[in-house]
Amino acid sequence: MRETIFQPARTGGLALALLLVICGSAIAQTFTAERDYWFNPAVFPGRSDVSQHPYGPAKAKGLVIWNHGYSPDKLAPEKVPPVMQYFAEAGWDSYHLQRHPIIGVAKGRAVAGATHDLTTPLILHILELPVVRAYSRVILMGQSRGAFATIHTGSLKPKIHGILPLSPAAFGDAGKSREWRQNDTYIRELWEKYKDSGILVAAGFFSGDDWFETQQPNVRGPYAEKRLTEMGMANFIINQPTYHDMQGHGGGQSWEFARRYGPCLQQFFETGQKPSCSEESAATAATYGIKLPKVAVNGRFTGLWQGTWHNGRFIAISIWRHSNGSYEATYMSGTGVNGDKPEHTKMPLVLQGDELVRDHNIEFRFRPEGDRLQVTRIDRSKSSEMSVYFTRAMQQ
């Protein structure tokens, strides 16, 4: 393959043209398994109940492929992020595409720009493998450089079902140069090529990401959602979630992200419809496999409340008042990952001042504050305490 030395262009159009010319020549590159790349069933980060994984093309709902970030001098970690384990537990086959470090270098040295990176042509090579072509649905997932290559691959309109790039980046050095801007301008031009592709687009952008959001927060996510919607593309954009441990360049690689957004992403890729995923809508509970009771709102405590624990689990709590003046609550959790079990617990409550209290080894305290409910969980045996604000869900 002809070597090309690329200097980042000042204008997005010219830069993208150069990117596509160079990557176009790279597509003809031949790759050898066990030398240039390793493509195997994913190794999961936690204990998993997917004993039959991989299920195979005939039984699996589809195939998800993980593309890791930039790894200049060594192989990327063997284990994939928890969101990949979530999809495996939900019935999808999860595979890891590990690139040899030379795939991301030129003349034996690391490159800041994306154009020397052969990840896109490598992904296209993988998509043509018989084992991959046997699946009816293929989703490309990735982080950082792997996420950028995932977006770029989709823009070439191969036969894929969807993409999930998390913190896409290919330019700059953690905000130390102005090249970080190209992690937005290049991607904008790539989005334009998705029109009429039929590819389902989900993506995650996180606050505190030094490759873009630290400099310009709340730009890439809103733009992607607006433009993809204008083009008629089904999309589910997760923009700067405020939940625990979902910040920074690796915000999409946490257990919290897998628990909070795994069910929403699964629904999106399996139905093609943007799921209800907010805590304000009672319809969100169904996304997590929670069946809600009807609850009358006849006071500041009563009604349906929804929120997210620090571990990422989505929780629904129904509180009602009986005719004799006593209170009762039902605590409900649904789909999880890594051995999480659904819960459906009824608990009597006692009014103590401004709080409703469950007197138990696992104590709960509910305190209304405006339109929110402060929910405190106390494990007396471990002397641990956790407090989160829940939102009153609007029932139909």
N, C-alpha and C positions, 0 to 999 in steps of 0.2 A: 504494500500500500504506500502511496506517495505521502511523505511527511509534509505537513503544513504548519508553519509557525503563525500563530494567531495573536494579533494585538487587539484587545477589546475596542470596538468602534464606539464613537461618541453618540451615534444615533441608533435607535432601536431597530429601524428598518434595515439599515445596512448591516448592522451586527447580526441580525437574524438571517439575512441572506447569506452571509459568510458562514454562519452556523450550519445552515441547511446544505450548502455546497460541500463543506468539509464532511459533515456527517453523511451526506449522500454518497461521497466516495468511500466512506468507512463502512457503509452497509455491505459492500462486497467483501469485506474482511471475512476470512475463514477462522473459525474457533475450534479448538480441540478440547473435549471434555477431559477433566482430571489434569489439564495443563493450564488452560486459559481460564477455566471456570469449573465450579462444582455445583451440580444441580441435584438436590436430594430432598426427601421429605424433611420438614422442619423439625428441629430440636427445640422443644418448648422450654420456657424459663421456669415453670412451676410444675407441681404435680398435676397430672391430667388424667381424666377418666376416658380418654379417647383410645381405648385399647385396640380398636380395629383400624385406626388411622395408619396409613392412608387407606381410604375406602376403595379407591379405584374409580375410573371414569364412569362405570355403570351404576355405582351406588352413590357417589358423592354428588352434592348439589352443584358442584363446580370446583374450580381450582383457583387458589389465590397464591401469588408469587411475591415473595419479599425481596426487595432490592435495597441493600444497605447503603449507608453514607460513604463518603470518601475515605479510603483506606490506603494511604500512600506507600507504606512499606511493610505491611503485614496483612494477613487475611482478616476479614471482619470477624467479630465474635460468632461462634457457631450458633448460639441460641438466638431465636427471633423474638420480637417484642410480644407482649401479652395479647395484643389485639389479634395477632395471627393464631394464638392458641384459642382465643374466643371463637374464631371462625371454624377452627378444627372441631371444637366441641359442639358447634352448631351444625356440623355435617358437611363441611367443605374440606377438601384436601388442601393442605398448606405446604408449600415447597419454598426452599431458600435458594436463591441464586447468589452464590459467592463468587466474586470476581478476583482473579489474580491481580495483585497490586499494579502490575505493568499495564493493565487495561486503562488506568487513570493517569498515566505519565507519558511524557514525550522525551526522547533522547535520555532516558534514565533518570529524569528529574520530575518532581511533582509540578503540576500546572495549576494556576489559580482559576483559569477559565474552563468552560465546559467543553470546548470544541476539540480538545485532544482526548477527551474521555470517550472510550469506545463502548460505554454502557448501553447506549441506545441501540447500536447495531447488534450488540450481544443479546439484548432482550429480544430483538427481532429474530435472531437466530434461534433462541429458545422457543419462541412462539411457533416455529416451524417444525420442532421436534415431534415425532409421531405420538409420544406419550402426552404431550401438551395438546395437540390437535384432537386427541380423542375426547377431550372434555367439551361439553356443550357450552359452558360459560367459564371464562378466564378473567380474573381480576388482577391487575397489577397494583401492588402496594409498595411504598418505599419511603425513606426518610432522607432529608438533605439532598446530597448529590443523587442518590437513588430515586428520590421523589421528583427531582428535576427531570431526570431521564425518563421517569414514568410519564410525566406530562408530555415530554417531547415525543416519546414513542406513540402515545395516543394521538398526537397531532398528525401523525403519518397514516392514521386510520387503518391499522391492522385489524384483524378479526378478534377483538376483545370485547368483553361484556362491560367492564368498568375499570376505573382507576381510583386509588386512594393515596395521593401524595401528602406527606406530613412534613411541614417545615421545608418546602422545596428551596434549594439553594445550590448555585454552582459558581458564583463569582464573589470576589472580595475575601477579606480575611477577618471575620468576626467584627465587621464595622470599622476596621482600621484604614480602609480606603474607600473611595466613592464608588468602587465597582459593585458594592452591595446593591446599588440602585437597579442594576441589571437583573437582579433576582426578582424584580417586578416587571421591568420593561420587556424583557425577553418573554416572560411567561404570558404577558398580555397578548403578544403577537402569536404565541402558540395557541392560546385559547381560540383565536379567530379561525384556526384551521379545524376546530372541532365541529363546526356547523354541518349538520346533516350526517354526522358519523354514527349517531345512535348510541354512542358510548355514555354510560352513566358516570357522572363525575361527582365524587365526594372528595373533600380536601380538608386539611387541618392547618390553621395558622395560629400561632401562640404568642402571647405577650412576652416580652423579654427575650425574644429571639434576636440575637446579635447580628444575624445575617440579613435582617430587614426590620422587623417590628420594633426593635429598640430605637431605631432612627425614625421610622415613620409608622407608628401604630395605627391599626384600624384602617388600612388601605387595601392590602392585597385581598383579604377575605371578602369585604363588601364589593370590591370591583368584580371579582370572579363570580360572585352570586348574581350581581346585576347583569353582567355581560352574558353569561351563560343562559340566564333566563330570557334575555332579549333574543338570543339565538334559538330559543325553543329547546334548549338542552336540559334534560332532567339533571338536577344537581342537589347536593346536600353539603353545604359549606359550614364547617365548624370554625367559628371565628373567635379567637382569644377567650376561651372559656375561663371562668374565674374560680373553678373548683380547685381543690387541693392537688398540688403536684402536677399541674397541667400547664406549666409555664416553661419558657426557655426553648432552646433549639430542639431539645429532646422531649418536649411536652406530650407528644403523641405516643411515646414508648413506655408509659407507666401503666401499672396495674389499674390505677384510678381511671385512666382514659379508657382502657378496655372494658371496665365495668360500666362506666357511665355512658359511653357511646357505642360499645359493641352491639347491643340490641338495636339501636337506631340505624347503624350502618348495615346490619344484617337485613333489616326490614327494607331499607332503601335498595340494596342490591338484589334482593329477592323479588320485590314487587315493582321496582321502577318508580315508586311514588315517594315523595319526600315525607318521612314519618313525622308523627307528632312526637317531639322530643323535649318540649319545654315543661317546666314545673308548674306553669300556670294553667295548662290544659288537662282536664280529667281524661281526655283521650290518650294521653301519653302512657297511662298505666297499662293499656293493652299492648303497647310496644314491648313492655317488660313482662308480659304474661300475667299481669295482676288483674283480677276481677274485682271491681269496686262495688260496694253496697250503695244503695241510695241513702243519703244523709240529709236531713233537713237542717238548714241554717237558722237557728233561733237564739243566737247569742254569740258573744265574741269567741267562745271556745269551739262551738259546734261547727261541723262541716267537714269538708275534705281538704287535707293539707298534704303537700308533696315537697320533698327535698332530697338532697344528696349528702350522704355521710362522707367523711374525709377519705374513706377507702374507695369511693366512687360508686357505691351502691345507691340506686334510686329507691326511695322509700315513699310509700303512701300511708297516711294515718287518717282514719275516720274517727271523729269524736261526736258522740250524741248524748243528749240529756234525756233521761227517762221521766215519765210522768211524776214519779215520786221525788224528783229533784236530784237523783244520783247521776253520775257521769260514767260513761264507758267508752273505751277506745279500741279500735282494731288496728294493729300494726302489720303492714304488708310489705314484703319485698318479693321480687320476682327473679327473672333471669340474671345469672351471674357468670363467673368464670373461675376456674381453678378450684372446683369443689364447693363453691357457694351453693347453699340450699335455699329454696324459697321459704319464706316465713309467713304465717298467718296466725297472729296471736291476739286473743282478746284479753283485755286487762281492765279491771275496775279502777276507777280513779276517785280520789278524795280531794275536795276543794280545801286548799290551805292558803289563805290570804289571796294573792293574785295568781296563784298557780294551781293547776291540777296535778296531783302526784300519784304515782303508782308506788305503793310501799311493798318492795320486793327486793331480793338480792340483786336483780337487775332493775334498778330504779329508773323511772322516767319522770321528768318534770316538764310541764307545758305552761309557757307564759306568753300570752298575747302581747305584741308590741306593734300597735298600728294595724297594718294589713298583713303582718307577718306573725309567725308563731315560733318562739324560741323553744327548741326541743333539746333537752339535756338528758343524756343517757349516763347513768352511773353504775359501774360494776363494783359492788361493795367488796367482793372477794379479792379483786385485784387493785382496789383503790384507784381505779381509772375513771376518768370523766371526759365526755365529749359533748360539745354543744354546737348546734347548727340551726340556722334560721330556715324555716319551711314557709312555703307560699300557699295561700289559699287557692285551690284549683277551682276554676270556673266550670261548673257542671252544666251539662246540656239540659 
